[in-house]
Amino acid sequence: MSMSLSHGDTRFAAVQAGFGQTPWTFDSVADQPISGGTMHFSADQEIYAEGDEATTFFKVVSGVVRTCKFLSDGRRQIDAFYGEGEIFGFEAGSEHRLSAEAVSDCTVVPYRRRGFDTLAGRDERVAGQMFSYVMRCLERSQDHSLLLGRRSASQKLAAFLLEMAARRPGCTIIDLAMTRQDIADYLGLTIETVSRTLSQFEREGLISLSSARRVNLTDMRGLRDLNS
């Protein structure tokens, strides 16, 4: 696996695709010298580790990133997935509370935290964007907590598929970047339970699987009923 850093491309347009919660536009910081260049990561490569100094945060340009925590018994809990146009790694404290890894080959742009803090202190538009970002992170965290609190694997997986579909409005075919192990670690399930539940959904006509990662949501109403 390889990582490369190329300088100079510090201006880019925000992209809303795939993981399309409204991305942070950076419309008022695009010309500011706070970007550290473009970084490329291979699938499963670590971007930063839990406990690393949080001097930098990142924006996804392409691919998918996961943030996760490794437990003392070796298990992994995935906190969130981030796609094109989304921000991750912005911390309240001085250290990263979670690790970040590339789910697929991905490209990210790092931003220096100190430069952004300074800019936000003198630009109300940037401060407003920061507040919106914090509120989106809080909403995402609350949604994930509710998801983990669901009683059945069917409810969890239905909620996950609907979450992925919501990030591509109007699209009922989902091409998942993440593996079934990723999905299991995100939902607090085993990979066997995820595979078994997907097969059950297919038998019940809720979905069809043209490949291991391409899911056609054939009965959105049925999935929503499970999620209610």
C-alpha positions in Angstrom: 0.0 0.0 0.0 1.3 3.4 -0.8 0.7 7.1 0.1 1.8 10.0 -1.9 1.7 13.7 -1.2 1.5 16.3 -3.9 1.5 20.0 -3.3 0.0 22.8 -5.2 -3.6 21.6 -5.7 -5.0 23.5 -2.7 -8.2 24.7 -4.4 -11.0 22.4 -5.3 -14.8 22.5 -5.5 -16.9 20.7 -3.0 -18.4 17.5 -4.3 -21.7 15.9 -3.3 -21.8 12.3 -4.4 -22.3 8.9 -2.9 -22.1 9.9 0.8 -24.1 13.0 0.2 -25.0 14.6 3.5 -24.6 18.2 2.6 -20.8 18.6 2.4 -18.9 21.4 3.9 -18.3 23.7 1.0 -15.3 25.7 2.3 -16.6 28.5 0.0 -15.0 31.1 2.2 -11.7 29.3 2.7 -10.9 28.0 -0.7 -8.2 30.6 -1.3 -6.7 30.5 2.1 -3.2 28.8 2.6 -4.3 26.2 5.1 -4.3 23.1 2.9 -1.4 20.7 3.0 -1.7 19.2 -0.5 -3.4 16.0 -1.7 -2.8 12.7 0.0 -3.5 9.3 -1.6 -4.2 6.1 0.4 -4.7 2.5 -0.6 -7.6 0.4 0.6 -7.3 -0.5 4.3 -4.3 1.9 4.8 -4.3 3.9 8.0 -4.7 7.7 7.7 -4.2 8.4 11.4 -4.3 6.4 14.6 -6.2 6.9 17.8 -4.1 9.1 20.1 -2.2 10.8 17.2 -1.9 14.6 17.6 -4.9 16.2 16.0 -3.1 19.0 14.1 -4.9 18.2 10.9 -8.3 17.4 9.6 -9.3 16.1 6.2 -11.7 16.4 3.3 -12.5 13.4 1.1 -12.0 14.1 -2.6 -12.6 10.5 -3.8 -13.2 7.1 -2.3 -14.5 6.2 1.2 -13.0 6.5 4.7 -14.0 4.9 7.9 -13.3 6.1 11.5 -13.1 3.3 14.1 -11.9 2.3 17.5 -10.0 -0.9 18.3 -11.1 -2.5 21.6 -8.9 -4.2 24.1 -10.1 -7.6 23.0 -9.1 -7.0 19.4 -12.6 -6.2 18.1 -13.2 -3.1 16.0 -16.1 -0.7 16.2 -16.7 1.5 13.2 -18.1 4.9 14.1 -18.8 6.3 10.6 -18.1 6.2 6.9 -17.2 9.3 5.0 -17.5 9.8 1.2 -16.7 12.5 -1.3 -17.1 16.1 -0.1 -17.2 15.1 3.6 -14.9 16.2 6.5 -13.4 13.9 9.1 -10.8 14.2 11.8 -11.8 17.6 13.3 -11.4 17.1 17.1 -12.4 19.2 20.1 -9.2 18.1 21.9 -5.5 17.8 21.0 -5.6 14.1 20.0 -7.6 12.0 17.6 -10.2 10.0 19.6 -10.6 7.4 16.8 -8.5 5.9 14.0 -9.2 6.7 10.4 -8.6 4.2 7.5 -9.3 4.1 3.8 -12.1 1.7 3.0 -11.3 1.9 -0.7 -8.5 3.7 -2.6 -9.1 7.3 -1.7 -7.8 10.8 -2.1 -8.0 13.4 0.8 -6.9 16.9 1.3 -5.5 17.7 4.8 -6.2 21.1 6.4 -4.0 22.5 9.2 -6.2 22.9 12.3 -4.3 25.9 13.6 -4.7 27.9 10.4 -8.4 27.1 10.2 -8.9 28.1 13.9 -7.3 31.4 13.2 -9.4 31.9 10.1 -12.6 31.0 11.9 -11.8 33.6 14.6 -11.9 36.4 12.1 -14.4 35.2 9.5 -18.0 34.7 10.6 -18.8 32.7 7.5 -16.1 30.2 8.4 -17.3 30.1 12.0 -20.8 29.4 10.7 -19.6 26.5 8.6 -17.8 25.1 11.6 -20.9 25.2 13.7 -22.9 23.5 10.9 -20.3 20.8 10.7 -20.4 20.2 14.5 -24.2 19.9 14.4 -24.0 17.4 11.5 -21.5 15.3 13.5 -23.8 15.4 16.5 -26.7 14.3 14.4 -24.7 11.5 12.8 -23.5 10.3 16.3 -27.1 10.3 17.6 -28.4 8.4 14.6 -25.7 5.8 15.0 -26.4 5.4 18.7 -30.1 4.8 17.9 -29.1 2.3 15.2 -26.9 0.3 17.6 -29.8 0.3 20.1 -32.1 -1.5 17.7 -33.0 -5.0 19.0 -32.8 -7.1 15.8 -30.3 -7.6 13.1 -33.0 -7.1 10.5 -33.8 -3.7 11.9 -30.1 -2.7 12.0 -29.4 -3.8 8.4 -32.6 -2.3 7.0 -31.6 1.0 8.7 -28.1 0.8 7.2 -29.4 0.1 3.7 -31.8 3.0 3.9 -29.0 5.3 5.2 -26.8 4.4 2.2 -29.8 5.0 -0.1 -30.5 8.4 1.5 -27.0 9.4 0.5 -27.9 8.9 -3.2 -31.4 10.5 -3.4 -33.6 8.8 -6.0 -31.3 5.8 -6.4 -32.4 2.3 -5.4 -29.2 0.5 -6.5 -26.3 0.8 -4.0 -22.7 0.0 -4.8 -21.2 -0.6 -1.4 -17.5 0.4 -1.0 -17.4 -1.4 2.4 -17.0 -5.2 3.0 -19.5 -7.2 5.0 -17.0 -7.2 7.8 -17.1 -3.3 7.7 -20.9 -3.4 7.8 -20.8 -5.9 10.7 -18.4 -3.7 12.7 -20.6 -0.6 12.0 -23.8 -2.4 13.2 -22.4 -4.3 16.1 -23.1 -7.7 14.4 -21.0 -10.6 13.2 -20.2 -11.0 9.5 -22.2 -14.3 9.5 -25.3 -12.4 10.8 -24.9 -9.7 8.1 -24.6 -12.3 5.4 -27.5 -14.4 6.7 -29.8 -11.3 7.0 -29.0 -10.1 3.5 -29.9 -13.6 2.2 -33.1 -13.4 4.2 -33.9 -10.0 2.7 -33.3 -11.4 -0.8 -35.6 -14.3 -0.2 -38.3 -12.0 1.1 -38.0 -9.8 -2.0 -36.8 -6.7 -0.1 -33.5 -6.6 -2.0 -31.7 -8.4 -4.9 -28.0 -8.9 -5.0 -26.3 -8.8 -8.4 -22.9 -9.1 -6.7 -21.6 -9.1 -3.1 -21.5 -5.3 -3.0 -24.2 -4.3 -5.4 -27.6 -4.1 -3.7 -30.9 -3.3 -5.5 -33.5 -2.1 -3.0 -36.5 -3.7 -4.6 -39.0 -3.0 -1.7 -38.2 0.3 -0.1 -41.6 0.3 1.7 -40.8 -3.1 3.3 -37.4 -1.8 4.4 -38.9 1.3 5.9 -41.5 -0.8 7.8 -38.6 -2.8 9.3 -36.9 0.4 10.2 -40.0 2.0 11.8 
